[in-house]
Every structure is written in structure tokens, then in C-alpha cells.
Amino acid sequence: MSISFDVGSDGFSIKITGDFDYTLHEDFRGVMDSAESSGSGKYTVDLSGVDEMDSSALGMLLLLRDKCGSEGREIDVLGCKPEIYALFKTANFDNYFNFI
């Protein structure tokens, strides 16, 4: 499992691979701090490489939304596998993010 980020002309992107769970909490916080300080207008979270996700991952994404998406900034979630998207839908998170 890993997490990486990139700041480009099209915004701030986060890529997560492997299991997205509590073990990534500290790394995700560091990335989130970088995202917040980037001042980027658009955020993208690429979950195409995520095999499994737990409730702590939902919490981390909600923190990202609260910190970085609170000023009308969009957060796009890319490449969710159907079972991952089902978790978002069950938790009503499909209303908080744009799924592409």
C-alpha cells in the first residue's frame, strides 16, 4: 500500500494503491497538509489501485473534504472499483464527491 501526490497545472492529485485503511493515516495527513497549503482549485483522488477500503479511509476522505473542499473546491474520485463505490454509496458519500 502506498500514497503519493502531485501538484500540477490542473490541480492537486492524490494516488492511493493497495489497501486504503488506518495504516495510511499518518501519510494521508501529511499529503492532506500539502494539499491544503497548495491552494489548488481542484483535487483528484485516484483510487484505481485500491483493493480494499475500510471506514477509517472514509474518515480520511471526509477530513480532506472538510479541509480542502470547504471553499467550494471540487474533489473528484477516479477509478473506483464497483465494490469500493458501493461502500461510498452505503455511507452516502456519493453526495460529497464527484465520481469519475
N, CA, C and O atoms as CSV, one atom per row, in Angstrom:
chain,resi,resn,atom,element,x,y,z
A,1,MET,N,N,0.834,-1.167,0.000
A,1,MET,CA,C,0.000,0.000,0.000
A,1,MET,C,C,0.880,1.231,0.000
A,1,MET,O,O,1.941,1.268,0.623
A,2,SER,N,N,0.409,2.236,-0.716
A,2,SER,CA,C,1.187,3.467,-0.773
A,2,SER,C,C,0.282,4.638,-1.120
A,2,SER,O,O,-0.843,4.482,-1.594
A,3,ILE,N,N,0.827,5.807,-0.863
A,3,ILE,CA,C,0.123,7.039,-1.178
A,3,ILE,C,C,1.139,8.021,-1.748
A,3,ILE,O,O,2.250,8.151,-1.233
A,4,SER,N,N,0.749,8.707,-2.811
A,4,SER,CA,C,1.624,9.706,-3.408
A,4,SER,C,C,0.759,10.882,-3.856
A,4,SER,O,O,-0.462,10.771,-3.966
A,5,PHE,N,N,1.422,12.011,-4.110
A,5,PHE,CA,C,0.669,13.180,-4.564
A,5,PHE,C,C,1.485,13.954,-5.577
A,5,PHE,O,O,2.701,13.796,-5.691
A,6,ASP,N,N,0.769,14.802,-6.314
A,6,ASP,CA,C,1.394,15.632,-7.330
A,6,ASP,C,C,0.624,16.943,-7.419
A,6,ASP,O,O,-0.607,16.960,-7.392
A,7,VAL,N,N,1.360,18.026,-7.525
A,7,VAL,CA,C,0.746,19.326,-7.748
A,7,VAL,C,C,1.069,19.714,-9.178
A,7,VAL,O,O,2.234,19.895,-9.533
A,8,GLY,N,N,0.047,19.838,-9.988
A,8,GLY,CA,C,0.244,20.188,-11.387
A,8,GLY,C,C,-0.608,21.372,-11.780
A,8,GLY,O,O,-1.298,21.965,-10.951
A,9,SER,N,N,-0.550,21.706,-13.047
A,9,SER,CA,C,-1.316,22.845,-13.548
A,9,SER,C,C,-2.820,22.602,-13.469
A,9,SER,O,O,-3.608,23.547,-13.432
A,10,ASP,N,N,-3.213,21.324,-13.443
A,10,ASP,CA,C,-4.641,21.007,-13.377
A,10,ASP,C,C,-5.116,20.759,-11.946
A,10,ASP,O,O,-6.266,20.368,-11.747
A,11,GLY,N,N,-4.262,20.976,-10.951
A,11,GLY,CA,C,-4.674,20.840,-9.564
A,11,GLY,C,C,-3.807,19.886,-8.760
A,11,GLY,O,O,-2.682,19.570,-9.146
A,12,PHE,N,N,-4.340,19.441,-7.656
A,12,PHE,CA,C,-3.642,18.576,-6.710
A,12,PHE,C,C,-4.210,17.170,-6.840
A,12,PHE,O,O,-5.421,16.974,-6.731
A,13,SER,N,N,-3.339,16.191,-7.073
A,13,SER,CA,C,-3.831,14.817,-7.211
A,13,SER,C,C,-3.163,13.904,-6.191
A,13,SER,O,O,-1.972,14.020,-5.901
A,14,ILE,N,N,-3.967,12.999,-5.661
A,14,ILE,CA,C,-3.522,12.004,-4.696
A,14,ILE,C,C,-3.778,10.632,-5.306
A,14,ILE,O,O,-4.861,10.379,-5.833
A,15,LYS,N,N,-2.798,9.752,-5.240
A,15,LYS,CA,C,-2.964,8.394,-5.750
A,15,LYS,C,C,-2.699,7.417,-4.607
A,15,LYS,O,O,-1.672,7.484,-3.932
A,16,ILE,N,N,-3.645,6.516,-4.412
A,16,ILE,CA,C,-3.534,5.516,-3.357
A,16,ILE,C,C,-3.580,4.144,-4.007
A,16,ILE,O,O,-4.402,3.886,-4.887
A,17,THR,N,N,-2.680,3.261,-3.561
A,17,THR,CA,C,-2.661,1.894,-4.084
A,17,THR,C,C,-2.643,0.904,-2.930
A,17,THR,O,O,-2.161,1.208,-1.839
A,18,GLY,N,N,-3.176,-0.287,-3.188
A,18,GLY,CA,C,-3.232,-1.325,-2.165
A,18,GLY,C,C,-4.450,-1.138,-1.283
A,18,GLY,O,O,-5.484,-0.650,-1.739
A,19,ASP,N,N,-4.333,-1.521,-0.028
A,19,ASP,CA,C,-5.429,-1.361,0.921
A,19,ASP,C,C,-5.409,0.058,1.481
A,19,ASP,O,O,-4.370,0.540,1.930
A,20,PHE,N,N,-6.550,0.713,1.453
A,20,PHE,CA,C,-6.688,2.061,1.998
A,20,PHE,C,C,-7.346,1.901,3.363
A,20,PHE,O,O,-8.563,1.752,3.473
A,21,ASP,N,N,-6.508,1.936,4.402
A,21,ASP,CA,C,-7.000,1.718,5.760
A,21,ASP,C,C,-6.201,2.570,6.736
A,21,ASP,O,O,-5.431,3.441,6.331
A,22,TYR,N,N,-6.388,2.314,8.009
A,22,TYR,CA,C,-5.785,3.142,9.054
A,22,TYR,C,C,-4.258,3.193,8.984
A,22,TYR,O,O,-3.658,4.156,9.461
A,23,THR,N,N,-3.629,2.197,8.411
A,23,THR,CA,C,-2.168,2.201,8.334
A,23,THR,C,C,-1.641,3.363,7.492
A,23,THR,O,O,-0.468,3.717,7.606
A,24,LEU,N,N,-2.476,3.954,6.660
A,24,LEU,CA,C,-2.067,5.103,5.841
A,24,LEU,C,C,-2.414,6.445,6.490
A,24,LEU,O,O,-2.203,7.500,5.893
A,25,HIS,N,N,-2.942,6.401,7.707
A,25,HIS,CA,C,-3.435,7.610,8.365
A,25,HIS,C,C,-2.378,8.719,8.439
A,25,HIS,O,O,-2.655,9.846,8.029
A,26,GLU,N,N,-1.208,8.436,8.936
A,26,GLU,CA,C,-0.170,9.469,9.072
A,26,GLU,C,C,0.282,9.989,7.713
A,26,GLU,O,O,0.438,11.195,7.524
A,27,ASP,N,N,0.490,9.078,6.769
A,27,ASP,CA,C,0.886,9.501,5.422
A,27,ASP,C,C,-0.194,10.361,4.779
A,27,ASP,O,O,0.106,11.362,4.128
A,28,PHE,N,N,-1.452,9.970,4.965
A,28,PHE,CA,C,-2.553,10.728,4.386
A,28,PHE,C,C,-2.622,12.128,5.002
A,28,PHE,O,O,-2.864,13.103,4.291
A,29,ARG,N,N,-2.415,12.232,6.298
A,29,ARG,CA,C,-2.410,13.554,6.951
A,29,ARG,C,C,-1.326,14.454,6.361
A,29,ARG,O,O,-1.555,15.641,6.128
A,30,GLY,N,N,-0.145,13.881,6.121
A,30,GLY,CA,C,0.932,14.659,5.503
A,30,GLY,C,C,0.566,15.138,4.109
A,30,GLY,O,O,0.831,16.285,3.748
A,31,VAL,N,N,-0.041,14.261,3.334
A,31,VAL,CA,C,-0.487,14.635,1.994
A,31,VAL,C,C,-1.592,15.686,2.078
A,31,VAL,O,O,-1.620,16.631,1.289
A,32,MET,N,N,-2.491,15.517,3.029
A,32,MET,CA,C,-3.585,16.466,3.198
A,32,MET,C,C,-3.048,17.850,3.570
A,32,MET,O,O,-3.556,18.858,3.078
A,33,ASP,N,N,-2.041,17.912,4.422
A,33,ASP,CA,C,-1.425,19.195,4.770
A,33,ASP,C,C,-0.803,19.842,3.534
A,33,ASP,O,O,-0.905,21.055,3.350
A,34,SER,N,N,-0.162,19.039,2.691
A,34,SER,CA,C,0.410,19.557,1.442
A,34,SER,C,C,-0.688,20.058,0.518
A,34,SER,O,O,-0.534,21.088,-0.138
A,35,ALA,N,N,-1.802,19.325,0.469
A,35,ALA,CA,C,-2.928,19.729,-0.378
A,35,ALA,C,C,-3.502,21.055,0.090
A,35,ALA,O,O,-3.788,21.941,-0.715
A,36,GLU,N,N,-3.667,21.180,1.395
A,36,GLU,CA,C,-4.253,22.394,1.955
A,36,GLU,C,C,-3.364,23.608,1.679
A,36,GLU,O,O,-3.862,24.688,1.362
A,37,SER,N,N,-2.062,23.429,1.800
A,37,SER,CA,C,-1.152,24.556,1.590
A,37,SER,C,C,-0.907,24.850,0.111
A,37,SER,O,O,-0.373,25.905,-0.232
A,38,SER,N,N,-1.295,23.920,-0.765
A,38,SER,CA,C,-1.066,24.142,-2.199
A,38,SER,C,C,-1.988,25.222,-2.758
A,38,SER,O,O,-1.653,25.885,-3.740
A,39,GLY,N,N,-3.168,25.400,-2.117
A,39,GLY,CA,C,-4.118,26.387,-2.610
A,39,GLY,C,C,-4.729,26.003,-3.937
A,39,GLY,O,O,-5.322,26.837,-4.622
A,40,SER,N,N,-4.587,24.749,-4.300
A,40,SER,CA,C,-5.096,24.270,-5.579
A,40,SER,C,C,-6.610,24.399,-5.642
A,40,SER,O,O,-7.302,24.244,-4.636
A,41,GLY,N,N,-7.109,24.682,-6.827
A,41,GLY,CA,C,-8.543,24.830,-7.001
A,41,GLY,C,C,-9.270,23.512,-7.199
A,41,GLY,O,O,-10.473,23.432,-6.949
A,42,LYS,N,N,-8.572,22.482,-7.641
A,42,LYS,CA,C,-9.231,21.207,-7.919
A,42,LYS,C,C,-8.406,20.082,-7.303
A,42,LYS,O,O,-7.176,20.094,-7.352
A,43,TYR,N,N,-9.100,19.122,-6.729
A,43,TYR,CA,C,-8.448,17.985,-6.099
A,43,TYR,C,C,-8.943,16.705,-6.742
A,43,TYR,O,O,-10.128,16.560,-7.041
A,44,THR,N,N,-8.026,15.784,-6.948
A,44,THR,CA,C,-8.348,14.487,-7.531
A,44,THR,C,C,-7.764,13.408,-6.642
A,44,THR,O,O,-6.596,13.473,-6.258
A,45,VAL,N,N,-8.581,12.413,-6.315
A,45,VAL,CA,C,-8.127,11.261,-5.552
A,45,VAL,C,C,-8.292,10.045,-6.451
A,45,VAL,O,O,-9.412,9.667,-6.795
A,46,ASP,N,N,-7.176,9.433,-6.829
A,46,ASP,CA,C,-7.190,8.273,-7.710
A,46,ASP,C,C,-7.206,7.001,-6.867
A,46,ASP,O,O,-6.227,6.680,-6.193
A,47,LEU,N,N,-8.317,6.288,-6.912
A,47,LEU,CA,C,-8.468,5.043,-6.153
A,47,LEU,C,C,-8.444,3.815,-7.063
A,47,LEU,O,O,-8.842,2.728,-6.644
A,48,SER,N,N,-7.983,3.979,-8.294
A,48,SER,CA,C,-7.996,2.857,-9.243
A,48,SER,C,C,-7.116,1.699,-8.784
A,48,SER,O,O,-7.342,0.561,-9.195
A,49,GLY,N,N,-6.125,1.961,-7.947
A,49,GLY,CA,C,-5.249,0.913,-7.446
A,49,GLY,C,C,-5.616,0.397,-6.069
A,49,GLY,O,O,-4.870,-0.387,-5.482
A,50,VAL,N,N,-6.766,0.830,-5.541
A,50,VAL,CA,C,-7.184,0.417,-4.198
A,50,VAL,C,C,-7.938,-0.904,-4.286
A,50,VAL,O,O,-8.916,-1.036,-5.023
A,51,ASP,N,N,-7.455,-1.887,-3.509
A,51,ASP,CA,C,-8.078,-3.210,-3.492
A,51,ASP,C,C,-9.176,-3.301,-2.443
A,51,ASP,O,O,-10.237,-3.873,-2.692
A,52,GLU,N,N,-8.917,-2.733,-1.266
A,52,GLU,CA,C,-9.892,-2.742,-0.179
A,52,GLU,C,C,-9.816,-1.418,0.559
A,52,GLU,O,O,-8.792,-0.735,0.550
A,53,MET,N,N,-10.930,-1.073,1.201
A,53,MET,CA,C,-11.017,0.197,1.908
A,53,MET,C,C,-11.878,-0.012,3.143
A,53,MET,O,O,-12.864,-0.748,3.099
A,54,ASP,N,N,-11.508,0.636,4.253
A,54,ASP,CA,C,-12.317,0.499,5.463
A,54,ASP,C,C,-12.892,1.845,5.882
A,54,ASP,O,O,-12.708,2.849,5.194
A,55,SER,N,N,-13.581,1.860,7.005
A,55,SER,CA,C,-14.254,3.083,7.453
A,55,SER,C,C,-13.271,4.192,7.806
A,55,SER,O,O,-13.616,5.368,7.700
A,56,SER,N,N,-12.061,3.847,8.223
A,56,SER,CA,C,-11.090,4.900,8.527
A,56,SER,C,C,-10.691,5.646,7.254
A,56,SER,O,O,-10.393,6.840,7.301
A,57,ALA,N,N,-10.686,4.953,6.129
A,57,ALA,CA,C,-10.397,5.609,4.854
A,57,ALA,C,C,-11.503,6.602,4.514
A,57,ALA,O,O,-11.229,7.693,4.014
A,58,LEU,N,N,-12.742,6.230,4.783
A,58,LEU,CA,C,-13.844,7.164,4.571
A,58,LEU,C,C,-13.660,8.404,5.441
A,58,LEU,O,O,-13.900,9.527,4.998
A,59,GLY,N,N,-13.235,8.190,6.676
A,59,GLY,CA,C,-12.979,9.311,7.575
A,59,GLY,C,C,-11.873,10.219,7.059
A,59,GLY,O,O,-11.978,11.442,7.147
A,60,MET,N,N,-10.818,9.626,6.523
A,60,MET,CA,C,-9.720,10.428,5.985
A,60,MET,C,C,-10.191,11.270,4.803
A,60,MET,O,O,-9.830,12.440,4.683
A,61,LEU,N,N,-10.994,10.670,3.939
A,61,LEU,CA,C,-11.511,11.413,2.793
A,61,LEU,C,C,-12.463,12.526,3.232
A,61,LEU,O,O,-12.504,13.594,2.621
A,62,LEU,N,N,-13.212,12.271,4.279
A,62,LEU,CA,C,-14.098,13.306,4.804
A,62,LEU,C,C,-13.292,14.473,5.379
A,62,LEU,O,O,-13.675,15.632,5.219
A,63,LEU,N,N,-12.181,14.170,6.043
A,63,LEU,CA,C,-11.288,15.234,6.525
A,63,LEU,C,C,-10.729,16.050,5.365
A,63,LEU,O,O,-10.647,17.276,5.444
A,64,LEU,N,N,-10.347,15.367,4.288
A,64,LEU,CA,C,-9.847,16.070,3.104
A,64,LEU,C,C,-10.931,17.000,2.565
A,64,LEU,O,O,-10.655,18.148,2.215
A,65,ARG,N,N,-12.140,16.509,2.503
A,65,ARG,CA,C,-13.252,17.336,2.020
A,65,ARG,C,C,-13.470,18.546,2.927
A,65,ARG,O,O,-13.671,19.661,2.444
A,66,ASP,N,N,-13.429,18.327,4.229
A,66,ASP,CA,C,-13.649,19.423,5.169
A,66,ASP,C,C,-12.545,20.471,5.089
A,66,ASP,O,O,-12.820,21.669,5.159
A,67,LYS,N,N,-11.302,20.029,4.944
A,67,LYS,CA,C,-10.180,20.965,4.923
A,67,LYS,C,C,-10.004,21.626,3.567
A,67,LYS,O,O,-9.780,22.834,3.488
A,68,CYS,N,N,-10.103,20.838,2.494
A,68,CYS,CA,C,-9.744,21.349,1.171
A,68,CYS,C,C,-10.938,21.630,0.278
A,68,CYS,O,O,-10.830,22.410,-0.668
A,69,GLY,N,N,-12.060,21.015,0.559
A,69,GLY,CA,C,-13.215,21.217,-0.288
A,69,GLY,C,C,-14.239,22.154,0.303
A,69,GLY,O,O,-15.307,22.358,-0.275
A,70,SER,N,N,-13.926,22.723,1.442
A,70,SER,CA,C,-14.911,23.551,2.137
A,70,SER,C,C,-15.130,24.908,1.478
A,70,SER,O,O,-16.130,25.569,1.754
A,71,GLU,N,N,-14.241,25.320,0.638
A,71,GLU,CA,C,-14.365,26.625,-0.008
A,71,GLU,C,C,-14.894,26.493,-1.427
A,71,GLU,O,O,-14.529,27.268,-2.310
A,72,GLY,N,N,-15.751,25.510,-1.638
A,72,GLY,CA,C,-16.333,25.305,-2.955
A,72,GLY,C,C,-15.427,24.584,-3.926
A,72,GLY,O,O,-15.741,24.490,-5.112
A,73,ARG,N,N,-14.317,24.079,-3.450
A,73,ARG,CA,C,-13.402,23.333,-4.319
A,73,ARG,C,C,-13.956,21.937,-4.546
A,73,ARG,O,O,-14.478,21.303,-3.628
A,74,GLU,N,N,-13.839,21.481,-5.744
A,74,GLU,CA,C,-14.325,20.158,-6.123
A,74,GLU,C,C,-13.299,19.091,-5.768
A,74,GLU,O,O,-12.093,19.326,-5.849
A,75,ILE,N,N,-13.782,17.927,-5.378
A,75,ILE,CA,C,-12.910,16.769,-5.168
A,75,ILE,C,C,-13.451,15.644,-6.038
A,75,ILE,O,O,-14.553,15.143,-5.815
A,76,ASP,N,N,-12.659,15.254,-7.030
A,76,ASP,CA,C,-13.014,14.161,-7.929
A,76,ASP,C,C,-12.365,12.873,-7.443
A,76,ASP,O,O,-11.195,12.864,-7.058
A,77,VAL,N,N,-13.123,11.797,-7.463
A,77,VAL,CA,C,-12.605,10.475,-7.118
A,77,VAL,C,C,-12.595,9.657,-8.403
A,77,VAL,O,O,-13.627,9.476,-9.050
A,78,LEU,N,N,-11.412,9.167,-8.759
A,78,LEU,CA,C,-11.240,8.450,-10.014
A,78,LEU,C,C,-11.098,6.946,-9.799
A,78,LEU,O,O,-10.525,6.499,-8.805
A,79,GLY,N,N,-11.617,6.192,-10.727
A,79,GLY,CA,C,-11.314,4.778,-10.862
A,79,GLY,C,C,-11.765,3.847,-9.763
A,79,GLY,O,O,-11.123,2.820,-9.539
A,80,CYS,N,N,-12.841,4.161,-9.069
A,80,CYS,CA,C,-13.330,3.266,-8.020
A,80,CYS,C,C,-13.788,1.940,-8.609
A,80,CYS,O,O,-14.530,1.902,-9.591
A,81,LYS,N,N,-13.343,0.873,-8.006
A,81,LYS,CA,C,-13.890,-0.434,-8.353
A,81,LYS,C,C,-15.327,-0.485,-7.833
A,81,LYS,O,O,-15.658,0.218,-6.878
A,82,PRO,N,N,-16.181,-1.300,-8.441
A,82,PRO,CA,C,-17.593,-1.339,-8.037
A,82,PRO,C,C,-17.805,-1.593,-6.546
A,82,PRO,O,O,-18.690,-0.985,-5.943
A,83,GLU,N,N,-17.020,-2.469,-5.943
A,83,GLU,CA,C,-17.187,-2.755,-4.516
A,83,GLU,C,C,-16.750,-1.583,-3.636
A,83,GLU,O,O,-17.284,-1.395,-2.543
A,84,ILE,N,N,-15.787,-0.800,-4.108
A,84,ILE,CA,C,-15.358,0.395,-3.376
A,84,ILE,C,C,-16.434,1.478,-3.500
A,84,ILE,O,O,-16.768,2.148,-2.523
A,85,TYR,N,N,-16.968,1.638,-4.706
A,85,TYR,CA,C,-18.031,2.620,-4.896
A,85,TYR,C,C,-19.262,2.261,-4.059
A,85,TYR,O,O,-19.938,3.149,-3.540
A,86,ALA,N,N,-19.552,0.978,-3.929
A,86,ALA,CA,C,-20.695,0.529,-3.118
A,86,ALA,C,C,-20.526,0.972,-1.667
A,86,ALA,O,O,-21.502,1.333,-1.010
A,87,LEU,N,N,-19.289,0.946,-1.163
A,87,LEU,CA,C,-19.023,1.422,0.201
A,87,LEU,C,C,-19.331,2.918,0.316
A,87,LEU,O,O,-19.950,3.359,1.284
A,88,PHE,N,N,-18.891,3.693,-0.684
A,88,PHE,CA,C,-19.200,5.125,-0.693
A,88,PHE,C,C,-20.708,5.349,-0.712
A,88,PHE,O,O,-21.227,6.194,0.018
A,89,LYS,N,N,-21.393,4.602,-1.535
A,89,LYS,CA,C,-22.848,4.767,-1.683
A,89,LYS,C,C,-23.575,4.383,-0.395
A,89,LYS,O,O,-24.512,5.071,0.013
A,90,THR,N,N,-23.157,3.302,0.242
A,90,THR,CA,C,-23.774,2.873,1.502
A,90,THR,C,C,-23.634,3.941,2.577
A,90,THR,O,O,-24.548,4.153,3.374
A,91,ALA,N,N,-22.486,4.612,2.597
A,91,ALA,CA,C,-22.225,5.657,3.599
A,91,ALA,C,C,-22.736,7.037,3.151
A,91,ALA,O,O,-22.497,8.037,3.828
A,92,ASN,N,N,-23.432,7.087,2.020
A,92,ASN,CA,C,-23.934,8.340,1.432
A,92,ASN,C,C,-22.818,9.320,1.081
A,92,ASN,O,O,-23.062,10.523,0.988
A,93,PHE,N,N,-21.617,8.828,0.887
A,93,PHE,CA,C,-20.504,9.685,0.492
A,93,PHE,C,C,-20.551,10.010,-0.993
A,93,PHE,O,O,-19.809,10.871,-1.465
A,94,ASP,N,N,-21.416,9.330,-1.728
A,94,ASP,CA,C,-21.527,9.635,-3.151
A,94,ASP,C,C,-22.086,11.031,-3.356
A,94,ASP,O,O,-22.029,11.554,-4.468
A,95,ASN,N,N,-22.627,11.649,-2.308
A,95,ASN,CA,C,-23.129,13.025,-2.383
A,95,ASN,C,C,-22.043,14.070,-2.121
A,95,ASN,O,O,-22.246,15.251,-2.402
A,96,TYR,N,N,-20.898,13.650,-1.588
A,96,TYR,CA,C,-19.848,14.579,-1.205
A,96,TYR,C,C,-18.717,14.703,-2.213
A,96,TYR,O,O,-17.948,15.663,-2.170
A,97,PHE,N,N,-18.612,13.745,-3.116
A,97,PHE,CA,C,-17.504,13.712,-4.066
A,97,PHE,C,C,-18.051,13.507,-5.476
A,97,PHE,O,O,-19.160,13.005,-5.659
A,98,ASN,N,N,-17.266,13.899,-6.455
A,98,ASN,CA,C,-17.601,13.628,-7.862
A,98,ASN,C,C,-16.895,12.338,-8.257
A,98,ASN,O,O,-15.669,12.259,-8.177
A,99,PHE,N,N,-17.636,11.341,-8.675
A,99,PHE,CA,C,-17.053,10.067,-9.069
A,99,PHE,C,C,-16.917,10.006,-10.587
A,99,PHE,O,O,-17.883,10.174,-11.332
A,100,ILE,N,N,-15.699,9.763,-11.007
A,100,ILE,CA,C,-15.385,9.736,-12.450
A,100,ILE,C,C,-14.822,8.372,-12.805
A,100,ILE,O,O,-14.489,8.124,-13.964
